[in-house]
Amino acid sequence: MNIIIINGSPRKNGVTAKILHKMEETLQLKENVNIEFIHIADLEINPCSGCCSCYKTGYCYIEDDAERLSKKISLADGLIIGSPTYASNLSGILKQFIDRGHFVIEQLLYDKYVVSVVTGENYGSQDASKILTKLLKYSGGKLSGKIVCNVPFNSNHLNKKVQMKINYLADKIFVDISQKRKYRIQSLVQKIIFKFGIESFVKSKGEKYNGVVKRWREHHIIKNKF
């Protein structure tokens, strides 16, 4: 079992990282689990140029860490991803990777189990959490659960309720992957979004999106001729 944990905060010792490390610690107690913890701040990830060439070729022409991280995620069984709240949204450095990471159109998280973690100080964290969980679901991921944690700025204190949720979700994603749990309602919604939204859109683009179709076939998202 391979699980990627991504700290989407520029801070390596902030509350977002603390929650993610505690999930890592719980998962390390399980058998046959390989975990890779990644600080997005350690990576060289340039902004998307908006050229859309990746849709045709299947890869980004920019040679940096974005493509390598995307490849790691595509080979993983699960993804735990966290972000602080900036202006009721995700952190800029995480969003920069998301723009480059082949998430929604290419269905990077198809048939993978995911957990979202968002920290903040006020109600804006709920908005950021909605953005992150929607991204994970629209990218084909099966949402095992989410954490929204509000703490004062520069505080790393986690109350008992949050600590229990951390342990619960670490256990849950492990069980979900082990048992290949079926989230029937999530899967139904994803199929509708893919069939009538994403797939029909890609078909309308023809050869310009050949790279996308190739990825779908590689990951067994589609089997028929496109």
N, C-alpha and C positions, 0 to 999 in steps of 0.2 A: 504494500500500500504506500503510495507516494502522495504526500500532501505538501503543497507550497503555501507558505505564510508570507504575506507581503505587508510590511509597514509602510503605509502611504504618507507618513508624516515626515517632515524635514528633521524632526527631533528623534534621535535614537534612544533617548531615555525619558520620553514623555509618557503621558498616561496611555496613549494609543499603543505604544511599544510595550508598555507594562502589561496591558491586557493580552496582547498577542503572545508575549513571552510566557505568560501564565497558561495560556492554552497550549503552547508548545510543551511546557513542562508536564502537563496532564497527559498529552498524547505520547510523550516519550516513555511513559510508564506502560504503554500498550506493547504487545508483541508484533513484530513484523511491520513496523511503521517507520518509513523513511521520511524525515521532515527537512525541508530546506527553508530557512528563515532569511528573508531578503529585505534589506532596507532600501527603499526606492531612492533615497538620497545618495546612496553609494554608487548609483548607476549613471552612466552617460546616456541621457535620452533627450534627443533634440525634438523640437516641435514638429508636428505634421505640417507639410507644405501645401496640403490640399490638392495634390496632383492626381490622386485617384489611380495611379499606376499599379498599386498593389492589388486592386480588384482584377486587373487584367493578368498580371504576372504571378500573383499569389504571394509576393513578398515585397517588403519596402526597400527602396533603393538606398535609403540612408543607412550607412554602416555604423551602428552603435549598439547599445545593449537592449533596445526595445525588441528587436527581432529575436534575440537569444532568450529573453525572458518569456516572450510569447510562446516560443517553442517548448520551453520547460513546462509552462502551464498546459499546453496541449497534450503533453505526455503524462500529466499528473492525474490522480484519481479524485483529488479534492483541492479546494482553494479556500484559504481564510485570508480575507483582505480587510485592512483597517485604514481609516482616515480621520484626521481631526476635521472640525467644521470651520471652513473659511467662507464668510459671507453667505451663510446658509447653503453651502455647497461643499464639494470635496476639495482637498488640497490641490494647489496648482501643479505640483510635481506628479501627483498621482493621475490627475486629469491628462497631463501631457502623455503619460504612458497609455492611458485608455484610448486616446485619440490615435495612437500608433499600433495598438495591440491586437487588431483583428477580432474584436469582441463580437459586436452584434451581427453585422452582415455575414461574416465568415463563421459565426457560431462557435467561437473559441471554447466555450464552456459546455458544449453539448454532452449530455450524459455524465457530467461531473457534479459532485456535491460541493456546496459552497456555504460559507458563513460570512456575514458582513459585520464589521465593528465600526461604530462611529462614536467619536467623543466630541464634547463641546461644553459650552457654559449655559446655554439657554435653549429656547424652542427651535432655534435654527438647526440644531442637530437632528431633529425629526425630519426636516426637509432634506438634509444631506443624506440621512439614512434611506429615505424613499428613493432618492436618485441612485444610490449605490445598489440597493436591492433590485430596483427595476432594471438596471444595467445587467446585473448577474442573471436575472430571470430571462431577459430578452436575448441574452447571449447563449441561452440553452441550459444554464445551470439549474440544478435542483437545490433550492434553498433549504438547508437544514435548520437555519435559524439566524437571528440577528441580535446584536447588542447595541443599545444606545445608552451611553454613559455621560451624564452631565456632572462635571466637577469644576471648581474654580480654576481659573488660568494659573498655570505653573504648579498645580496640585497633583500629586500622584496617588492620593488616597482613594482606595476602592472600598466601598461599604460591603457588608456581608452579603447583601442581595446580589450585587454585581459579581462578587467572587463565586457565589453559588451558580449564577448563570454561566460564568466562564467554564466552570467544571462540567456543567450540564451539557453545554454545546460542544465542548471538546469530546465528551463521551458520545454525544449524539452523532456527530459527523463520522466518528470511527464506526459506530454501529451501522449507520446508513450505508457507508461504503462497503463494510463487511457483508451486509445482508442485501445489498443492492436494492434498497428500499424504493418502492414506487410511490411517487407523489402524484396521484392520479389527476387531481384538479389542476395542479401546476402543469403537468404534462399536457393536459387537454388545452389549456390556455396557450401554452407554448406552440403547440401544433397549429392552432388557429392563427396565431401571430405569424408563424413561419410560412404557412401555406398561403395565406391571403395577403400578407404584408410583405415579408422579405423575399420569398421565392418568386412571387409574381413581379415584384420590382426588378429582381435580378434578371428574370426572363426578358423583360422589356429592354434591357441594356444590351442583350446579345453578346457578341464576342468581347465587348469591353469588360465583361465580368467573368471571363473564362477562368481566371485564377480563383475566384470564389467557388465556382462549380467544382473545380478540381479539389479544393479543400473539402467540400461537402462529401465528395466521393471517397476521399482518403479516410474520412472519419465516419463513413457509413451513414451519413445523414440522408443521402438520397441514393437510390440504387438504379432507378430507371434512366433512360436516355433523356437528356435535358433539351 
